[in-house]
């Protein structure tokens, strides 16, 4: 019987980082998201059923004008493409860490990506919940996903880099058997909508 895990959003962060004018880095977050994972054991060597979705409208870069621009048709086109989705295909050990490969869908375009995953371990919190921790990192080209907007300064400097760095701190909560049964359809729904 697979073990079901869901994200604890209070103790997790989904970040993206992009170079501005190629001299500083701007960090953004997705504030609303879901992540569900299935395993056959608790050491996550058999992780499967990995389904993630983030609401584009929840983008937060600490600047309302920039957030509005990111949600516009020049970037994510949030009114037509409401979510960013990732479905994991393989999760394999690579040295002391893991490689997570899967399909990322942004703005109606789906591309394969591979992410580096560091598994921090499993603990039981003060409330008796079993928690697992991970750091997930990777890079994508925004233009490959249709985020084509570009601008150049008078001096010829690129305003926004093509490369987007992904950095996530993830805490998963093990679900009790009854909760797991209720979440099966949600995992399948997330994967089916990708």
C-alpha positions as CSV (number, residue, x, y, z in Angstrom):
1,X,0.0,0.0,0.0
2,X,1.6,3.3,-1.1
3,X,2.3,5.9,1.6
4,X,0.9,9.3,0.8
5,X,2.6,12.6,1.5
6,X,1.3,16.2,1.1
7,X,3.2,19.5,1.3
8,X,3.1,21.6,4.5
9,X,2.9,25.1,3.0
10,X,3.6,26.8,6.4
11,X,7.1,25.3,6.4
12,X,7.8,25.2,2.6
13,X,8.8,27.8,0.0
14,X,8.7,27.8,-3.8
15,X,11.1,30.3,-5.1
16,X,12.4,31.4,-8.5
17,X,15.3,33.7,-9.1
18,X,16.1,35.8,-12.2
19,X,18.9,38.3,-13.0
20,X,17.9,41.9,-13.5
21,X,20.1,44.0,-15.7
22,X,22.6,41.1,-15.3
23,X,23.9,42.6,-12.1
24,X,21.4,41.7,-9.4
25,X,19.0,38.8,-8.6
26,X,15.3,39.2,-8.0
27,X,13.5,36.5,-6.1
28,X,9.9,35.6,-6.5
29,X,7.6,33.1,-4.8
30,X,4.4,31.2,-5.5
31,X,2.2,31.6,-2.4
32,X,-0.5,29.1,-3.4
33,X,0.5,25.6,-4.5
34,X,-0.1,21.9,-4.0
35,X,2.3,19.0,-3.9
36,X,1.6,15.3,-3.4
37,X,4.0,12.4,-3.4
38,X,3.6,8.6,-3.0
39,X,6.3,6.2,-1.7
40,X,6.5,2.5,-1.1
41,X,8.7,3.1,2.0
42,X,9.7,6.1,4.2
43,X,13.2,6.6,2.8
44,X,11.9,8.1,-0.4
45,X,14.0,5.9,-2.7
46,X,10.8,4.8,-4.3
47,X,9.1,8.2,-4.6
48,X,6.4,8.3,-7.4
49,X,3.1,9.9,-8.1
50,X,4.8,13.3,-7.8
51,X,2.4,16.0,-8.7
52,X,2.9,19.8,-8.2
53,X,0.7,22.7,-9.2
54,X,1.2,26.4,-8.4
55,X,-1.4,29.2,-9.0
56,X,0.1,31.8,-11.3
57,X,-2.1,34.5,-9.7
58,X,-0.2,33.9,-6.4
59,X,3.2,35.2,-7.7
60,X,4.9,37.5,-5.3
61,X,8.1,39.4,-6.1
62,X,7.6,42.0,-3.4
63,X,6.6,44.5,-6.1
64,X,2.9,44.8,-7.2
65,X,3.8,46.5,-10.5
66,X,6.2,43.7,-11.4
67,X,3.8,41.0,-10.3
68,X,1.1,42.5,-12.5
69,X,3.5,42.5,-15.4
70,X,4.5,38.8,-14.8
71,X,0.8,37.8,-14.8
72,X,0.2,39.7,-18.1
73,X,0.3,38.3,-21.6
74,X,3.9,39.3,-21.9
75,X,4.8,36.6,-19.4
76,X,2.6,34.0,-17.8
77,X,-0.8,35.2,-19.2
78,X,-2.5,34.2,-16.0
79,X,-6.0,34.9,-17.2
80,X,-5.7,32.0,-19.7
81,X,-3.1,29.8,-18.0
82,X,-3.9,29.8,-14.3
83,X,-1.4,27.2,-13.1
84,X,2.1,26.0,-13.5
85,X,2.4,22.2,-13.3
86,X,5.0,19.6,-12.8
87,X,4.6,15.8,-12.9
88,X,7.5,13.7,-11.9
89,X,8.5,10.7,-14.0
90,X,11.7,9.4,-12.3
91,X,13.4,9.9,-9.0
92,X,16.8,8.4,-8.8
93,X,19.8,8.5,-6.5
94,X,22.8,10.4,-7.8
95,X,25.8,10.4,-5.5
96,X,24.6,11.8,-2.1
97,X,21.5,13.4,-3.6
98,X,18.7,12.6,-6.1
99,X,17.7,13.6,-9.6
100,X,14.0,14.3,-10.2
101,X,13.0,14.2,-13.8
102,X,9.6,15.1,-15.1
103,X,7.4,17.4,-17.2
104,X,7.0,21.1,-16.5
105,X,4.0,22.9,-18.0
106,X,3.9,26.7,-18.2
107,X,1.6,28.7,-20.4
108,X,0.3,25.7,-22.2
109,X,3.8,24.4,-23.1
110,X,5.2,21.2,-21.6
111,X,9.0,20.4,-21.5
112,X,11.1,17.8,-19.7
113,X,13.3,19.1,-16.9
114,X,15.6,17.6,-14.3
115,X,15.9,18.9,-10.8
116,X,18.5,18.3,-8.1
117,X,17.0,17.1,-4.8
118,X,18.7,16.9,-1.4
119,X,16.8,14.7,1.1
120,X,17.3,16.1,4.6
121,X,15.6,13.3,6.4
122,X,12.5,12.4,8.3
123,X,11.4,13.5,11.8
124,X,8.3,13.4,14.0
125,X,7.2,16.9,15.0
126,X,5.9,17.8,18.5
127,X,2.3,17.1,17.3
128,X,3.1,13.5,16.3
129,X,3.2,14.2,12.5
130,X,5.8,12.5,10.4
131,X,7.6,15.1,8.3
132,X,10.2,14.8,5.5
133,X,12.4,17.6,4.3
134,X,13.9,18.4,0.9
135,X,15.8,21.1,-0.9
136,X,15.0,21.2,-4.7
137,X,17.1,23.2,-7.2
138,X,17.3,23.6,-11.0
139,X,17.4,25.9,-13.9
140,X,15.1,26.5,-16.9
141,X,15.0,28.8,-19.9
142,X,11.9,31.0,-19.6
143,X,11.8,31.5,-23.4
144,X,11.4,27.8,-24.0
145,X,8.1,28.1,-22.2
146,X,6.8,31.0,-24.2
147,X,7.8,33.8,-21.7
148,X,9.4,35.8,-24.5
149,X,9.2,39.4,-23.3
150,X,12.6,41.1,-23.5
151,X,13.9,44.6,-23.3
152,X,17.4,46.1,-23.7
153,X,18.7,49.3,-22.0
154,X,20.1,52.2,-24.1
155,X,23.6,50.8,-23.1
156,X,22.7,47.4,-24.5
157,X,22.1,45.6,-21.2
158,X,19.5,42.8,-21.1
159,X,16.8,43.7,-18.6
160,X,15.7,40.2,-17.6
161,X,17.8,37.1,-18.1
162,X,16.5,34.0,-19.9
163,X,17.7,31.7,-17.2
164,X,15.4,31.1,-14.3
165,X,16.8,29.4,-11.2
166,X,14.4,27.3,-9.1
167,X,14.9,26.9,-5.4
168,X,12.4,25.1,-3.2
169,X,12.4,24.2,0.5
170,X,9.9,21.4,0.9
171,X,8.4,19.8,4.0
172,X,6.1,16.9,3.4
173,X,3.6,15.5,5.9
174,X,2.8,11.8,6.0
175,X,-0.9,11.1,5.7
176,X,-2.8,8.7,7.8
177,X,-4.4,5.8,5.9
178,X,-7.9,7.5,5.8
179,X,-6.4,10.8,4.7
180,X,-4.3,8.9,2.1
181,X,-7.4,7.4,0.5
182,X,-9.0,10.9,0.3
183,X,-5.9,12.3,-1.4
184,X,-5.5,9.6,-4.1
185,X,-8.0,11.3,-6.4
186,X,-6.2,14.7,-5.8
187,X,-2.9,13.2,-7.0
188,X,-4.5,11.6,-10.0
189,X,-6.4,14.9,-10.7
190,X,-3.1,16.9,-10.6
191,X,-1.4,14.5,-12.9
192,X,-4.3,14.2,-15.3
193,X,-4.5,18.0,-15.7
194,X,-0.9,18.3,-16.6
